[in-house]
Amino acid sequence: MLKNCLTCGKEFDAPQREITRGNGKYCSRECFGKSSVIVRRKPVMITLVCAFCGEDFDRRACRVREDGSKSGLRFCSRVCKEKAQSIEGGLKEIQPAHYGTAKEEDKYRDKAFSVYLKECMKCGYKEVPEVLQVHHRDLRGVPCSHYDHRPNRVIH
């Protein structure tokens, strides 16, 4: 079908399928590129304040919704969010309800070290016990499920 280019006015043959799709308005990619129909909008930015470090940061308005954050807090980076969620020095508003509720005698690491030596079960490392990690396994020897949290392994 013959059409006139919206940019230069030149007559060109546009395939019917392109006209049906709402295309077929320009004779070439060059004219399409020059067209004033293409308006590149600059994204609307909103300045927010990081709930952890207090720094200002910008986010696209379309990414900031009132219901987009359970706590209503906004963070400038993943690092600040993780620090805010940590037990030591974190923000109570974003921490899970169980953080800091363990009794001293119920702490998992202490239970493991009351039963096992403070050394790695794989390599025997024991110079700095603070770096040892406590892992748990269920009765079948596979990584622990959420229902069985008995300590039985200390590794470096």
N, C-alpha and C positions, 0 to 999 in steps of 0.2 A: 504494500500500500504506500502511495506517495504521500510524504509529509514534508512540512517546512521546519527546518532546524530552528529551535527557539533562541539560539545564540546568534547565528550568522544569517539566518533566513534562507539558506540554500535548500533546494529541494533534494530529498533523498528517499530511497526505498527502505521502509521499515517493515520487518517481518510482522505479520498479524499477531503472532504469539507474544511479541514484546509490547505491542499496543494493548493487548488484552491484560497484560500484567501491569500496565500503567507506565511502561517505558516507551521507547521509540520516539523520544522527543528531540534528540540531538543527532547530528550527522556523524560525529566522531567523538572519541574520548577527549580530544583537545577542547572541543566546544562544550562538552559536558563539564570539564574542569573549569572553563571560563565562566560558566553559567552563574548568575547571581542567585539562582535557586538554592545552591549549596551554601548554607550559612553555617560556619563552624562556630558553635557557641562555646564560650569559655565556661567551664563548670562553676557552679555557684559554690563557694567555699564558706564554711562556718568556722570561726575561731572558738576552740574549746580550751579548757584548763585541765591538765592531767591531775587526776585525783590523788596520785601518789607523789610526784615530784613537784607539782605546782607550775610547771612550764606551760606556756601557751603552745597550741598546735592547731593546724588546720585540717579539716576533713570535708569531703564533698557533702553537700547538704543531703543528697539522696542516700548517703550512707548513715546518716544520723537520724534515727527515728526515736520517738519518745518511748516506744515499747521495745526497742532493740536491745536494751540492757536490763537484766533482772534487777540489778542493784541501783541502776541509774547513774553509776559511775563511769567515767570515760578515762582512757589511758592513752598516752602519747606513743607507747610502744609495747610490744609483747614483754619486754624486760620489766617495765614498770608494772604491768599487770601481774606478772609472776611474783615480783617483790611484794606487791600489795596483798597477794593471796598467801604469802608465806606465814608461818606461825610466828617467827621472830620478826617484829617490826612491821607486820602487815596491818591492813585495815580490817577491822572487825566486820564491817558491812559486806565484804566480799568473801570472807573466809567461810568455809563450810561449818555447819553447826557443831560438828564433833571436834573441831580443832581446839587443842589445849584442855580437853576434858578428862584425859587419862589420869588416873591416880598414879602416883610415883611408883607404887609397888606393882602396878599392872603394865608398866611399859614393856613392850615387846623385846627390845634389845636387852634390857636388864634380866628378863626371864631367860633368854637364851644364854647369857653369860653366867647365870646361876647354875646352869646344867652343863654347859660345854666350856672347854678351855678357851681362853682368849687368844686363839691362833687360827689361822686359815686351815680349813680341812683339806684344801687342795695342795697347797705348797708349804704349809707349816709356818708361814710368816707370823711373827708375834712382837716385833720391835715396837710398833706404835699401835696399840689396840684401838685407838680412836678411829683409825681408818678402816677397820674391819666392818664388813656389812653383814647383817643377819638376813638370811633368806629362809623361806619355809617351803615345805613340800607336804603333800598329803600322804596318806598311808600307802598308796600305790607307787610313790616315788616320783610322781609328776608334779609340776608346779602347782602350788596351792590354789584351791578354789576359794571363793569368798566365804565359805562356811567352815573351813578348817584352818585356823591360824595358830597352829602349834609350832613354835620355833624348833628347828632341828638341824640347822646348818649355819656355820659361820665361815665366810670366805673373805678373802682380801681382794 
